[in-house]
């Protein structure tokens, strides 16, 4: 497996742990629809939360959350709609981003930045 894939999987696992510690219930990981993949689908207090995880080993080029493009947001919104339909759910959806930095010099001290409501389906 490529190193960047391992980094991404490790970041997603850290994000799940972080969310669970905050009381989220993880429903799905790596849920796919068409050309989109939702990293984490979670639930908290009746709210469906779609989480995009961005993991990097440095912030030299910017914070990880800054790399969620408008196109990626659109794909996530379409995928969330498909998920609701496939599960027969009628729920409010929030889109979060969890940015993780795992510095190779300090691998046991990842920086985790959770941005609830990072973007909206309504602009």
Secondary structure, DSSP 8 states (H G I E B T S, - for coil): --HHHHHHHHHHHHHHHHHHHTT-EEEEEEEEETTEEEEEEEEETTEEEEEEEEEES--TT--GGGG--HHHHHHHHHHHHHHHHHHT----EEEEEEEEE--GGGTTS-EEEEEEEEE-TT-
